[in-house]
Amino acid sequence: MVIERDGDGSVALATLGSRLRATLVDLALCAMTSSILMKVAFASVIESMSKVDAQLVGVGVFALLLGIYEIGMVGANGKTLGNVVTKTAVVHEDDLSPATFIQAFIRFVLGPLVFCAGAAIIWLSPMWVLAVVGYVGVDLSLAVASASVQTLHDRAARTVVVVAS
């Protein structure tokens, strides 16, 4: 992985837009995969469930696949397919080495898992909508206010997302 540099030699950080595009690619990939898995592998199981239970199982399968995918891909080489498409990578903030599995796990627990958990229980109370919106607001506010464009889960994992080829 080659990390791009700005004109002054500093590391080129990924923009919030490219980070969002990478996330959307990854979410779409996992959503399609979990949908196919639910229709093929779990069709007979979810037939006998109520609609709400089937939806909860679907969200659980999605969250599990997303976790395996994110932690595996970022931990193995610092990139998901979304990062490859947007030419970005997740690296350690100190030495710019690819993120470790532990850092990938921390990023996942504090990042996308919050959205999955919010989606799983959003039907219980509209207050969860506020919690998810609040988390996104705080997370993105930190990134906008930070010169390193680090979100909450990046700060906790000590990672940055950089432009890489």
C-alpha positions in Angstrom: 0.0 0.0 0.0 1.4 3.4 -1.0 0.2 6.3 1.1 -0.3 9.5 -0.8 1.4 12.7 0.3 0.2 16.3 0.0 2.3 18.9 -1.8 4.1 19.8 1.5 4.9 16.2 2.2 2.3 15.5 4.8 0.0 12.5 4.7 -3.1 13.0 2.5 -6.1 12.3 4.7 -9.3 10.9 3.3 -12.2 13.4 3.1 -15.5 12.7 4.9 -17.0 12.3 1.4 -14.7 9.5 0.4 -15.1 7.9 3.8 -18.9 8.0 3.4 -18.7 6.5 -0.1 -16.4 3.7 1.1 -18.9 2.9 4.0 -21.8 2.9 1.6 -20.1 0.4 -0.7 -19.3 -1.9 2.3 -22.8 -1.6 3.7 -24.4 -2.4 0.3 -22.1 -5.4 -0.2 -23.0 -6.8 3.2 -26.7 -6.0 2.8 -26.8 -7.9 -0.5 -24.9 -10.8 1.0 -27.1 -11.0 4.1 -30.2 -10.7 2.0 -29.2 -13.6 -0.2 -28.1 -15.7 2.8 -31.5 -15.0 4.5 -33.5 -16.0 1.4 -31.4 -19.1 0.6 -29.9 -20.5 3.8 -32.5 -19.4 6.4 -35.7 -19.4 4.3 -37.2 -22.4 6.0 -36.3 -21.1 9.5 -37.7 -17.6 9.0 -41.0 -18.8 7.4 -42.2 -19.9 10.8 -41.2 -16.7 12.6 -43.3 -13.6 13.1 -42.3 -10.6 10.9 -40.6 -8.8 13.7 -38.6 -11.9 14.7 -37.6 -12.5 11.1 -36.5 -8.9 10.8 -34.4 -9.1 14.0 -32.7 -12.3 12.6 -32.0 -10.4 9.4 -30.4 -7.5 11.2 -28.4 -10.0 13.3 -27.1 -11.8 10.2 -26.3 -8.4 8.6 -24.4 -7.3 11.8 -22.5 -10.5 12.0 -21.5 -10.5 8.3 -20.5 -6.8 8.6 -18.4 -7.5 11.6 -16.6 -10.4 10.1 -16.1 -8.5 6.9 -14.9 -5.2 8.4 -12.7 -6.7 11.1 -11.2 -9.3 8.7 -10.5 -6.9 5.8 -9.3 -3.9 7.9 -7.3 -6.2 10.2 -5.7 -8.2 7.4 -4.6 -5.3 5.1 -6.1 -2.0 6.3 -8.7 -1.9 3.5 -12.2 -3.0 2.7 -13.6 -3.2 -0.8 -15.1 0.3 -0.2 -11.6 1.6 0.6 -10.2 0.0 -2.5 -12.9 1.8 -4.6 -12.3 5.2 -2.9 -8.5 4.7 -2.8 -8.3 5.0 1.0 -6.9 2.9 3.8 -7.1 2.6 7.5 -3.7 3.0 9.2 -2.2 3.4 12.7 -2.0 7.1 13.6 1.5 6.9 14.9 3.5 5.0 12.3 1.1 4.7 9.4 1.2 0.9 9.4 -1.9 -0.9 8.4 -4.5 -1.2 11.2 -4.3 -4.3 13.3 -7.1 -6.7 14.1 -7.5 -5.2 17.6 -7.8 -1.7 16.0 -10.3 -3.0 13.5 -12.3 -4.6 16.3 -12.4 -1.3 18.3 -13.4 0.6 15.2 -16.2 -1.8 14.4 -17.6 -1.9 17.9 -17.7 1.8 18.2 -18.7 2.6 14.6 -21.0 0.5 12.4 -22.1 -1.8 15.2 -23.9 1.2 16.8 -25.9 1.7 13.6 -26.7 -2.0 13.5 -27.8 -2.0 17.1 -29.9 1.1 16.5 -31.5 -0.5 13.5 -32.3 -3.7 15.4 -34.2 -2.0 18.2 -35.4 1.1 16.4 -38.9 -0.3 16.2 -39.1 -0.5 20.1 -38.8 3.2 20.7 -38.4 6.4 18.7 -35.8 7.4 21.3 -33.3 5.1 19.6 -33.6 7.2 16.5 -32.4 10.1 18.5 -29.5 8.0 19.9 -28.3 7.0 16.5 -28.7 10.5 15.1 -26.9 11.8 18.2 -24.0 9.3 17.7 -23.6 10.2 14.0 -23.7 13.9 14.9 -21.0 13.6 17.6 -18.9 11.3 15.4 -19.0 13.5 12.4 -18.6 16.7 14.5 -15.4 15.3 15.9 -14.2 14.5 12.4 -15.0 18.0 11.1 -13.4 19.7 14.1 -10.3 17.6 13.9 -7.3 18.4 11.7 -6.8 14.7 11.3 -10.5 14.1 10.3 -10.7 11.4 13.0 -14.1 10.1 14.0 -14.9 8.8 17.5 -14.1 5.2 16.5 -10.8 6.3 14.9 -9.7 8.1 18.0 -10.6 5.2 20.2 -8.7 2.8 17.9 -5.8 5.3 17.3 -6.3 5.1 13.5 -6.6 7.5 10.6 -8.0 7.0 7.2 -5.6 8.1 4.5 -5.5 8.4 0.7 -3.7 5.3 -0.6 -3.2 3.5 -3.8 
